[in-house]
Amino acid sequence: MARPLTVAIVGAGMGGLATAAALRRVGIDVTVYEQAVQFARLGAGIQIGCNAMKVLRGLGLESRLRGQSFYPRSWNNRDWQTGEVKFDMIFGETAEQKFGAPYLLAHRGDLHAALASAVPNESIKLGHKTGWAGRDWLWRPIEFRQWCRRGCRRGRWSGRCPFPRERSVVWRLAG
């Protein structure tokens, strides 16, 4: 009988949380390890393109983001001396009809909070710093160290890393 897949994700930024939310939607058990002890509303404005909104729609976050974001009519560039419009890209309802999703402008913190809401709190381990004791990118076990407020804990992880060294952030739990 095959073991159920369990995934550890190192880092609870937007990429880590989006990955965790997507994996959970297909029934994969996920734990996200984040070194920060709490989330903070940091950053500035972020553009959420139509294709990104399709992904966020799939995660069940579209209505929340529509309610917290700005829905721009267009984006234009002007000549610095005359103010003449040099380029005007139409967004709004026209872009939504053409591309199948809205183009939104949001605060980075609002997008991060929306992604965090798609992952249960018990699946996010705050205050956990991780590091490496091995660099094997084949299907052989490597050693992983996790530091938390209670000290160091080691774990054995197995996974195929498509990138050399410590660039991969998603590992399949071996034990």
N, CA, C and O of each residue as an XYZ file, in Angstrom:
700
protein
N       0.839     -1.182      0.000
C       0.000      0.000      0.000
C       0.881      1.241      0.000
O       1.824      1.324      0.786
N       0.594      2.195     -0.857
C       1.392      3.409     -0.963
C       1.131      4.323      0.231
O       0.004      4.477      0.701
N       2.229      4.924      0.699
C       2.093      5.904      1.777
C       1.514      7.197      1.224
O       1.814      7.567      0.089
N       0.686      7.895      2.010
C       0.202      9.195      1.548
C       1.374     10.182      1.497
O       2.277     10.138      2.332
N       1.341     11.055      0.517
C       2.403     12.032      0.337
C       2.276     13.141      1.368
O       1.196     13.701      1.557
N       3.366     13.454      2.027
C       3.436     14.562      2.970
C       4.559     15.477      2.505
O       5.658     15.010      2.205
N       4.294     16.765      2.445
C       5.259     17.722      1.911
C       5.595     18.762      2.974
O       4.715     19.252      3.682
N       6.880     19.090      3.073
C       7.337     20.194      3.924
C       7.756     21.331      3.001
O       8.480     21.117      2.029
N       7.299     22.530      3.309
C       7.653     23.714      2.532
C       8.389     24.658      3.463
O       7.899     24.988      4.543
N       9.556     25.086      3.044
C      10.361     25.994      3.844
C      10.114     27.414      3.337
O      10.495     27.763      2.219
N       9.476     28.218      4.170
C       9.188     29.606      3.832
C       7.706     29.831      3.617
O       7.094     29.193      2.760
N       7.123     30.743      4.395
C       5.697     31.050      4.296
C       5.479     32.401      3.635
O       4.616     33.177      4.047
N       6.267     32.671      2.610
C       6.012     33.844      1.781
C       4.869     33.536      0.838
O       4.178     32.530      0.998
N       4.670     34.402     -0.147
C       3.558     34.181     -1.073
C       3.718     32.889     -1.862
O       2.739     32.178     -2.087
N       4.934     32.578     -2.281
C       5.165     31.343     -3.036
C       4.933     30.102     -2.202
O       4.301     29.151     -2.663
N       5.439     30.101     -0.972
C       5.265     28.949     -0.097
C       3.809     28.726      0.273
O       3.335     27.590      0.282
N       3.098     29.800      0.576
C       1.685     29.665      0.943
C       0.826     29.263     -0.250
O      -0.098     28.463     -0.106
N       1.126     29.813     -1.430
C       0.371     29.429     -2.634
C       0.601     27.952     -2.948
O      -0.336     27.238     -3.308
N       1.854     27.493     -2.812
C       2.160     26.085     -3.038
C       1.418     25.203     -2.036
O       0.831     24.187     -2.409
N       1.446     25.594     -0.776
C       0.757     24.818      0.263
C      -0.745     24.754     -0.003
O      -1.351     23.688      0.106
N      -1.341     25.884     -0.350
C      -2.785     25.908     -0.610
C      -3.137     25.025     -1.805
O      -4.132     24.302     -1.769
N      -2.331     25.079     -2.857
C      -2.597     24.271     -4.051
C      -2.455     22.779     -3.756
O      -3.282     21.979     -4.192
N      -1.412     22.402     -3.019
C      -1.218     20.989     -2.680
C      -2.345     20.474     -1.788
O      -2.802     19.344     -1.961
N      -2.791     21.277     -0.852
C      -3.887     20.866      0.031
C      -5.176     20.656     -0.759
O      -5.974     19.785     -0.414
N      -5.387     21.434     -1.805
C      -6.608     21.298     -2.613
C      -6.670     19.972     -3.359
O      -7.749     19.518     -3.742
N      -5.504     19.348     -3.567
C      -5.499     18.038     -4.231
C      -5.251     16.914     -3.235
O      -4.950     15.786     -3.625
N      -5.378     17.226     -1.940
C      -5.342     16.192     -0.916
C      -3.981     15.824     -0.365
O      -3.839     14.782      0.275
N      -2.983     16.649     -0.597
C      -1.634     16.367     -0.086
C      -1.443     17.083      1.246
O      -1.720     18.276      1.366
N      -0.968     16.345      2.239
C      -0.703     16.908      3.561
C       0.543     17.784      3.486
O       1.580     17.358      2.978
N       0.436     19.000      3.992
C       1.520     19.984      3.887
C       1.801     20.607      5.252
O       0.880     20.896      6.016
N       3.086     20.808      5.545
C       3.504     21.609      6.688
C       4.439     22.681      6.162
O       5.377     22.386      5.421
N       4.185     23.928      6.545
C       4.997     25.062      6.115
C       5.818     25.536      7.304
O       5.268     25.813      8.370
N       7.136     25.629      7.128
C       8.043     26.093      8.178
C       8.494     27.510      7.858
O       9.029     27.772      6.781
N       8.275     28.422      8.798
C       8.627     29.835      8.615
C       9.447     30.294      9.805
O       9.093     30.018     10.951
N      10.548     31.000      9.538
C      11.406     31.445     10.632
C      10.834     32.645     11.388
O      11.160     32.832     12.560
N       9.998     33.455     10.756
C       9.381     34.581     11.464
C       8.438     34.046     12.539
O       7.818     32.998     12.357
N       8.330     34.758     13.649
C       7.450     34.308     14.732
C       6.006     34.773     14.535
O       5.099     34.288     15.211
N       5.794     35.709     13.612
C       4.439     36.146     13.276
C       4.462     36.767     11.888
O       5.510     37.199     11.407
N       3.302     36.807     11.251
C       3.190     37.473      9.964
C       2.997     38.960     10.206
O       2.358     39.358     11.180
N       3.542     39.775      9.328
C       3.386     41.226      9.425
C       2.911     41.757      8.077
O       3.243     41.199      7.032
N       2.156     42.808      8.103
C       1.647     43.417      6.871
C       2.727     44.348      6.321
O       2.736     45.550      6.584
N       3.631     43.755      5.556
C       4.756     44.502      5.001
C       4.603     44.669      3.502
O       3.852     43.946      2.847
N       5.335     45.641      2.976
C       5.389     45.798      1.537
C       4.569     46.961      1.050
O       4.135     47.818      1.819
N       4.371     46.966     -0.242
C       3.649     48.049     -0.892
C       2.676     47.438     -1.886
O       2.220     46.308     -1.711
N       2.364     48.188     -2.923
C       1.419     47.715     -3.915
C       1.985     46.586     -4.760
O       3.190     46.516     -5.001
N       1.108     45.711     -5.203
C       1.499     44.600     -6.065
C       0.433     44.446     -7.146
O      -0.763     44.588     -6.889
N       0.894     44.153     -8.356
C      -0.021     43.927     -9.467
C      -0.386     42.446     -9.515
O       0.487     41.581     -9.452
N      -1.667     42.167     -9.625
C      -2.133     40.786     -9.741
C      -2.730     40.652    -11.140
O      -3.863     41.063    -11.391
N      -1.953     40.073    -12.034
C      -2.374     39.925    -13.417
C      -3.512     38.923    -13.582
O      -3.847     38.178    -12.661
N      -4.087     38.925    -14.762
C      -5.241     38.059    -15.056
C      -4.904     36.584    -14.867
O      -5.710     35.849    -14.297
N      -3.753     36.132    -15.323
C      -3.388     34.721    -15.152
C      -3.193     34.374    -13.685
O      -3.587     33.293    -13.246
N      -2.584     35.288    -12.917
C      -2.421     35.056    -11.475
C      -3.786     34.985    -10.799
O      -3.985     34.186     -9.884
N      -4.720     35.812    -11.243
C      -6.063     35.776    -10.661
C      -6.762     34.457    -10.942
O      -7.561     33.998    -10.126
N      -6.478     33.842    -12.080
C      -7.065     32.522    -12.364
C      -6.568     31.491    -11.350
O      -7.334     30.635    -10.910
N      -5.293     31.571    -10.980
C      -4.748     30.670     -9.962
C      -5.402     30.964     -8.620
O      -5.820     30.043     -7.918
N      -5.492     32.235     -8.260
C      -6.097     32.617     -6.981
C      -7.577     32.249     -6.944
O      -8.108     31.916     -5.884
N      -8.242     32.308     -8.089
C      -9.635     31.853     -8.181
C      -9.706     30.362     -7.855
O     -10.597     29.921     -7.129
N      -8.766     29.597     -8.392
C      -8.722     28.160     -8.123
C      -8.477     27.837     -6.658
O      -8.858     26.769     -6.179
N      -7.841     28.763     -5.949
C      -7.594     28.584     -4.509
C      -8.748     29.125     -3.660
O      -8.703     29.070     -2.431
N      -9.780     29.648     -4.326
C     -10.945     30.161     -3.612
C     -10.759     31.546     -3.025
O     -11.438     31.899     -2.061
N      -9.856     32.338     -3.581
C      -9.521     33.638     -2.996
C      -9.994     34.840     -3.819
O      -9.765     35.983     -3.422
N     -10.634     34.602     -4.933
C     -10.987     35.709     -5.829
C     -11.900     36.745     -5.178
O     -11.620     37.942     -5.253
N     -12.976     36.311     -4.547
C     -13.924     37.286     -3.979
C     -13.265     38.108     -2.879
O     -13.507     39.311     -2.777
N     -12.441     37.477     -2.061
C     -11.742     38.214     -1.004
C     -10.838     39.285     -1.606
O     -10.827     40.424     -1.139
N     -10.079     38.922     -2.644
C      -9.161     39.883     -3.253
C      -9.898     40.983     -4.005
O      -9.455     42.131     -4.002
N     -11.001     40.657     -4.642
C     -11.793     41.701     -5.305
C     -12.278     42.739     -4.288
O     -12.325     43.932     -4.586
N     -12.634     42.283     -3.101
C     -13.134     43.188     -2.068
C     -12.058     44.059     -1.440
O     -12.373     45.099     -0.863
N     -10.789     43.655     -1.540
C      -9.701     44.402     -0.893
C      -8.804     45.138     -1.877
O      -7.901     45.864     -1.460
N      -9.032     44.966     -3.164
C      -8.098     45.479     -4.161
C      -8.720     46.576     -5.014
O      -9.931     46.797     -5.005
N      -7.851     47.249     -5.746
C      -8.270     48.292     -6.685
C      -8.399     47.677     -8.070
O      -7.539     46.904     -8.493
N      -9.455     48.015     -8.765
C      -9.762     47.490    -10.094
C      -9.490     48.614    -11.097
O     -10.393     49.403    -11.379
N      -8.279     48.710    -11.642
C      -7.942     49.865    -12.480
C      -8.613     49.811    -13.856
O      -8.828     48.735    -14.414
N      -8.934     50.975    -14.384
C      -9.491     51.080    -15.732
C      -8.420     50.875    -16.778
O      -8.631     50.192    -17.780
N      -7.251     51.482    -16.531
C      -6.168     51.364    -17.508
C      -4.834     51.690    -16.846
O      -4.773     52.127    -15.697
N      -3.795     51.468    -17.594
C      -2.441     51.829    -17.175
C      -1.831     52.564    -18.350
O      -1.787     52.038    -19.462
N      -1.357     53.790    -18.108
C      -0.798     54.524    -19.244
C       0.552     55.136    -18.928
O       0.901     55.378    -17.773
N       1.281     55.371    -19.972
C       2.570     56.069    -19.897
C       2.424     57.395    -20.630
O       1.783     57.480    -21.677
N       3.030     58.420    -20.057
C       2.938     59.751    -20.657
C       4.333     60.316    -20.923
O       5.316     59.948    -20.280
N       4.375     61.209    -21.881
C       5.605     61.928    -22.166
C       5.919     62.821    -20.978
O       5.038     63.518    -20.475
N       7.155     62.807    -20.530
C       7.510     63.532    -19.314
C       7.406     65.041    -19.468
O       7.225     65.745    -18.474
N       7.515     65.554    -20.682
C       7.449     67.008    -20.867
C       6.044     67.500    -21.207
O       5.583     68.501    -20.658
N       5.380     66.811    -22.091
C       4.090     67.296    -22.586
C       2.885     66.683    -21.882
O       1.797     67.257    -21.898
N       3.076     65.526    -21.269
C       1.950     64.838    -20.655
C       1.131     64.050    -21.646
O       0.127     63.443    -21.273
N       1.545     64.044    -22.924
C       0.835     63.300    -23.957
C       0.883     61.799    -23.630
O       1.930     61.266    -23.263
N      -0.268     61.131    -23.772
C      -0.333     59.696    -23.520
C       0.392     58.969    -24.646
O       0.028     59.091    -25.815
N       1.415     58.217    -24.282
C       2.202     57.450    -25.251
C       1.725     56.008    -25.363
O       1.864     55.372    -26.407
N       1.164     55.508    -24.276
C       0.744     54.109    -24.233
C      -0.393     54.005    -23.229
O      -0.300     54.525    -22.117
N      -1.456     53.337    -23.623
C      -2.589     53.155    -22.713
C      -3.084     51.721    -22.825
O      -3.674     51.333    -23.833
N      -2.838     50.936    -21.777
C      -3.289     49.548    -21.747
C      -4.603     49.500    -20.990
O      -4.675     49.902    -19.829
N      -5.623     49.015    -21.637
C      -6.952     48.977    -21.055
C      -7.102     47.734    -20.173
O      -6.780     46.619    -20.583
N      -7.594     47.956    -18.965
C      -7.886     46.860    -18.048
C      -9.380     46.850    -17.794
O     -10.167     46.907    -18.738
N      -9.782     46.779    -16.545
C     -11.194     46.817    -16.201
C     -11.975     45.681    -16.820
O     -11.454     44.583    -17.016
N     -13.247     45.959    -17.131
C     -14.140     44.929    -17.653
C     -13.698     44.402    -19.012
O     -13.902     43.227    -19.320
N     -13.093     45.265    -19.827
C     -12.628     44.833    -21.148
C     -11.585     43.736    -21.023
O     -11.681     42.707    -21.692
N     -10.589     43.946    -20.172
C      -9.537     42.942    -19.976
C     -10.110     41.685    -19.325
O      -9.713     40.570    -19.665
N     -11.033     41.864    -18.401
C     -11.624     40.701    -17.732
C     -12.399     39.832    -18.712
O     -12.329     38.605    -18.638
N     -13.126     40.443    -19.618
C     -13.850     39.676    -20.632
C     -12.880     39.001    -21.593
O     -13.091     37.853    -21.983
N     -11.829     39.700    -21.974
C     -10.867     39.156    -22.932
C     -10.037     38.019    -22.344
O      -9.811     37.007    -23.008
N      -9.575     38.184    -21.083
C      -8.649     37.220    -20.489
C      -9.300     36.270    -19.478
O      -8.660     35.321    -19.027
N     -10.536     36.509    -19.127
C     -11.253     35.587    -18.256
C     -11.034     35.781    -16.770
O     -11.468     34.955    -15.966
N     -10.367     36.860    -16.393
C     -10.138     37.166    -14.974
C      -9.758     38.647    -14.865
O      -9.268     39.233    -15.831
N      -9.981     39.249    -13.699
C      -9.648     40.668    -13.548
C      -8.152     40.905    -13.351
O      -7.405     40.005    -12.967
N      -7.747     42.114    -13.619
C      -6.407     42.606    -13.303
C      -6.602     43.514    -12.098
O      -7.353     44.487    -12.170
N      -5.925     43.202    -10.981
C      -6.127     43.967     -9.749
C      -4.822     44.554     -9.239
O      -3.739     44.057     -9.546
N      -4.938     45.601     -8.470
C      -3.815     46.193     -7.741
C      -4.140     46.054     -6.261
O      -5.211     46.463     -5.812
N      -3.212     45.477     -5.505
C      -3.475     45.201     -4.090
C      -2.262     45.570     -3.249
O      -1.177     45.816     -3.776
N      -2.458     45.605     -1.953
C      -1.325     45.724     -1.037
C      -0.744     44.333     -0.867
O      -1.490     43.363     -0.730
N       0.559     44.225     -0.873
C       1.227     42.936     -0.731
C       0.761     42.198      0.524
O       0.573     40.981      0.497
N       0.577     42.920      1.603
C       0.121     42.321      2.856
C      -1.261     41.709      2.740
O      -1.535     40.681      3.359
N      -2.143     42.326      1.954
C      -3.482     41.774      1.763
C      -3.422     40.471      0.966
O      -4.147     39.525      1.271
N      -2.563     40.418     -0.053
C      -2.411     39.187     -0.823
C      -1.819     38.080      0.049
O      -2.263     36.933     -0.011
N      -0.824     38.422      0.850
C      -0.214     37.432      1.739
C      -1.236     36.910      2.751
O      -1.297     35.708      3.010
N      -2.028     37.805      3.316
C      -3.052     37.392      4.286
C      -4.094     36.485      3.630
O      -4.551     35.522      4.245
N      -4.468     36.787      2.395
C      -5.428     35.942      1.688
C      -4.850     34.545      1.471
O      -5.539     33.548      1.687
N      -3.590     34.470      1.047
C      -2.955     33.173      0.851
C      -2.828     32.413      2.171
O      -3.034     31.200      2.211
N      -2.491     33.119      3.247
C      -2.377     32.470      4.564
C      -3.722     31.918      5.015
O      -3.776     30.894      5.696
N      -4.807     32.589      4.641
C      -6.140     32.107      5.038
C      -6.518     30.802      4.335
O      -7.429     30.103      4.778
N      -5.827     30.473      3.247
C      -6.122     29.242      2.508
C      -5.383     28.028      3.070
O      -5.576     26.907      2.600
N      -4.533     28.257      4.080
C      -3.769     27.167      4.705
C      -4.126     27.164      6.196
O      -4.009     28.203      6.845
N      -4.555     26.031      6.754
C      -4.919     26.002      8.176
C      -3.743     26.404      9.071
O      -2.589     26.095      8.771
N      -4.048     27.087     10.159
C      -3.010     27.534     11.092
C      -2.144     26.388     11.595
O      -0.941     26.567     11.784
N      -2.732     25.208     11.816
C      -1.945     24.090     12.339
C      -0.952     23.549     11.315
O      -0.064     22.773     11.668
N      -1.091     23.948     10.054
C      -0.142     23.518      9.022
C       1.015     24.492      8.842
O       1.941     24.217      8.078
N       0.973     25.628      9.537
C       2.033     26.643      9.439
C       2.771     26.692     10.763
O       2.179     26.985     11.802
N       4.068     26.406     10.726
C       4.900     26.405     11.933
C       5.763     27.664     11.931
O       6.791     27.735     11.257
N       5.317     28.653     12.702
C       6.070     29.902     12.816
C       7.208     29.734     13.815
O       7.128     28.895     14.712
N       8.262     30.521     13.665
C       9.396     30.462     14.576
C      10.266     29.237     14.359
O      10.923     28.775     15.293
N      10.284     28.706     13.154
C      11.084     27.519     12.829
C      12.058     27.866     11.709
O      11.650     28.101     10.571
N      13.317     27.897     12.030
C      14.354     28.161     11.040
C      14.907     26.823     10.568
O      15.094     25.909     11.371
N      15.165     26.705      9.282
C      15.679     25.445      8.739
C      17.051     25.646      8.124
O      17.428     26.763      7.769
N      17.782     24.575      8.004
C      19.103     24.611      7.395
C      19.449     23.256      6.835
O      18.657     22.320      6.951
N      20.598     23.129      6.237
C      21.012     21.912      5.538
C      22.156     21.205      6.229
O      23.034     21.837      6.816
N      22.137     19.899      6.152
C      23.286     19.095      6.550
C      23.692     18.183      5.404
O      24.656     17.428      5.530
N      22.970     18.238      4.285
C      23.279     17.427      3.117
C      22.850     18.123      1.854
O      22.031     19.041      1.900
N      23.393     17.702      0.709
C      23.094     18.362     -0.546
C      22.700     17.401     -1.656
O      22.762     17.769     -2.830
N      22.306     16.206     -1.328
C      22.010     15.187     -2.323
C      20.728     15.528     -3.074
O      19.679     15.683     -2.450
N      20.787     15.647     -4.382
C      19.607     15.994     -5.165
C      19.016     14.796     -5.890
O      18.164     14.955     -6.764
N      19.464     13.597     -5.531
C      18.874     12.378     -6.069
C      17.792     11.890     -5.110
O      17.455     12.600     -4.163
N      17.246     10.714     -5.328
C      16.204     10.175     -4.463
C      16.787      9.531     -3.213
O      16.228      8.552     -2.721
N      17.859     10.033     -2.701
C      18.468      9.489     -1.491
C      18.146     10.407     -0.319
O      18.011     11.618     -0.498
N      18.022      9.842      0.875
C      17.707     10.695      2.028
C      18.783     11.743      2.260
O      19.974     11.497      2.068
N      18.340     12.893      2.669
C      19.260     13.944      3.073
C      18.919     14.308      4.511
O      17.877     13.905      5.029
N      19.773     15.048      5.135
C      19.489     15.462      6.505
C      19.043     16.906      6.494
O      19.571     17.731      5.748
N      18.082     17.195      7.313
C      17.463     18.513      7.398
C      17.455     18.899      8.869
O      17.117     18.084      9.728
N      17.812     20.099      9.150
C      17.780     20.570     10.539
C      16.745     21.661     10.685
O      16.613     22.554      9.848
N      16.036     21.560     11.749
C      15.005     22.543     12.022
C      15.273     23.143     13.399
O      15.371     22.431     14.398
N      15.387     24.452     13.425
C      15.579     25.135     14.697
C      14.280     25.812     15.080
O      13.617     26.427     14.245
N      13.930     25.696     16.316
C      12.761     26.401     16.805
C      13.110     26.956     18.182
O      14.245     26.835     18.643
N      12.162     27.542     18.805
C      12.435     28.143     20.112
C      12.864     27.123     21.146
O      13.491     27.482     22.143
N      12.536     25.846     20.928
C      12.894     24.804     21.883
C      14.242     24.161     21.558
O      14.651     23.231     22.254
N      14.942     24.626     20.526
C      16.238     24.045     20.183
C      16.246     23.375     18.827
O      15.330     23.560     18.025
N      17.265     22.609     18.577
C      17.476     21.999     17.265
C      16.841     20.610     17.199
O      16.921     19.835     18.153
N      16.225     20.311     16.089
C      15.681     18.991     15.841
C      16.117     18.562     14.447
O      16.122     19.376     13.523
N      16.475     17.325     14.287
C      16.865     16.828     12.974
C      15.753     15.983     12.394
O      14.981     15.363     13.125
N      15.679     15.964     11.100
C      14.730     15.105     10.407
C      15.375     14.549      9.168
O      16.334     15.124      8.651
N      14.864     13.440      8.683
C      15.379     12.885      7.429
C      14.312     13.090      6.365
O      13.142     12.757      6.552
N      14.742     13.637      5.266
C      13.827     13.940      4.177
C      14.342     13.272      2.925
O      15.549     13.112      2.741
N      13.429     12.886      2.073
C      13.796     12.297      0.795
C      13.057     13.079     -0.272
O      11.866     13.358     -0.140
N      13.746     13.417     -1.292
C      13.080     14.147     -2.357
C      14.022     14.350     -3.512
O      15.241     14.303     -3.346
N      13.468     14.575     -4.674
C      14.308     14.862     -5.826
C      14.306     16.357     -5.998
O      13.270     16.963     -6.272
N      15.453     16.940     -5.839
C      15.610     18.378     -5.951
C      15.982     18.716     -7.392
O      17.023     18.264     -7.870
N      15.170     19.491     -8.095
C      15.507     19.826     -9.471
C      16.621     20.862     -9.578
O      17.125     21.125    -10.670
N      16.999     21.443     -8.462
C      18.044     22.464     -8.452
C      19.177     22.018     -7.543
O      18.941     21.261     -6.602
N      20.389     22.462     -7.796
C      21.496     22.090     -6.925
C      21.416     22.789     -5.567
O      20.823     23.858     -5.419
N      22.021     22.156     -4.615
C      22.182     22.687     -3.261
C      20.877     23.069     -2.605
O      19.892     22.338     -2.703
N      20.858     24.197     -1.942
C      19.698     24.529     -1.123
C      18.633     25.363     -1.840
O      17.878     26.073     -1.175
N      18.548     25.302     -3.152
C      17.548     26.088     -3.857
C      16.149     25.487     -3.798
O      15.165     26.216     -3.927
N      16.038     24.176     -3.607
C      14.714     23.582     -3.562
C      14.090     23.799     -2.207
O      14.750     23.628     -1.182
N      12.806     24.181     -2.188
C      12.135     24.462     -0.916
C      11.030     23.464     -0.607
O      10.437     23.527      0.469
N      10.740     22.552     -1.514
C       9.681     21.581     -1.276
C      10.296     20.190     -1.259
O      10.956     19.791     -2.219
N      10.087     19.456     -0.186
C      10.674     18.111     -0.026
C       9.608     17.126      0.378
O       8.678     17.473      1.105
N       9.733     15.897     -0.089
C       8.812     14.837      0.306
C       9.287     14.212      1.614
O      10.450     13.826      1.740
N       8.401     14.116      2.564
C       8.757     13.570      3.870
C       8.976     12.065      3.768
O       8.109     11.343      3.277
N      10.125     11.593      4.227
C      10.470     10.179      4.108
C      10.027      9.359      5.311
O       9.786      8.159      5.178
N       9.916      9.958      6.447
C       9.714      9.133      7.606
C       8.496      9.400      8.346
O       8.231      8.747      9.354
